[in-house]
Every structure is written in C-alpha cells, then in structure tokens.
Amino acid sequence: MDQFADILKNELKPGEEVLWQDQPIPELYAKAYKSKKTVFEFRVQVGVLLLCLCFAYAAHEKPLFYGFMLTSAILFCSLASISSKQFRIYKNAEQYLYVITNQRLIFIGLRPRVVVVSHAAADVFNSSYTKTYNADGSGDILFKTTKMVQLTALKDVKKVADIIDKWKESTRS
C-alpha cells in the first residue's frame, strides 16, 4: 500500500477524506476474471490442435508419431499460455487500490503505468448495488449505474456496504 500513498495524496482534493481503502484479494480477483473468454480461447486452441493433427496424419508416413509430437507441443503451448494469463491476472491484483472518500470512489492502477479512475460518489452511491458474499465475508459489490462500476474481490463486503450506506444517509440529512 506504500506504493499508492503518494498517488493518493496527490489525487485527493482539499477537504476530501478517505473513508476506506483496500486492495483486492489476488485469489478472488483472478477467479473473478477467469472468464468464459479463457474457456473459449482454450476450445479454439484445441480445435486448431485437432486440425493440425489431421494435417500431420495426412502429410506423413508415420502419422501417429508426428501427430502426437505436434499435438503435444501445441497443447503444451496453449496450456502454458492460459496458465500464464491467470498468473498475470493474479499478480495484477497487487497493482490496484480501491478508495472510498467522502466525495467519490477512486480506482488506482499501477500497470503498465499509473491510471486513476474516479467516479463521483453521488453518481455511484445513490444507485442501487448488488453484494455477493463468500463464506468468509469476502466478495464483490456491483453498482447499477449507467457505467460498469464494480468493487471486485473485497476482503469485507459488509464493511464496505456499511460505509456506502452511511454515506447515503449522511447526504440525505
């Protein structure tokens, strides 16, 4: 979190105070982004693999040997590609910070360069939201706004939801 301190300090406006800040849980973050796209990529790679096996069978006198070698090499590369993608997503979780202030919701990302995305609290927090919990209290919050705004892989969803609800109550009174 020290790597974010200066960025956050420069980002805050006068009179703006941090109500909560945290980073996503890497395991949950990677699981949340293990999408259908990854499954689709794997299926496409297996399809290409089977085509290569057919071509190897048709082109060589020893089709089983060459086909097996080609199939093994391509399958190994595709599985390595998918595994490394999941590892990169896991490591990227350490490069993000979620911040809730009394004025806005801020996302800070450090990869490949510093990116700060800010949403006015009134726009996000006055909308309804959906909480998803895991058994240990971790989970996600998805805000139903015109933009896709989601806090993914939170350590304590209830705590964050309580902060949002308190903010809503304070702005109404």
Helices and strands as residue ranges (DSSP letters): H 2-11, E 18-22, H 26-32, H 36-59, H 63-92, G 93-95, E 96-101, E 104-109, E 115-120, H 121-125, E 129-133, E 139-144, E 148-154, H 157-172
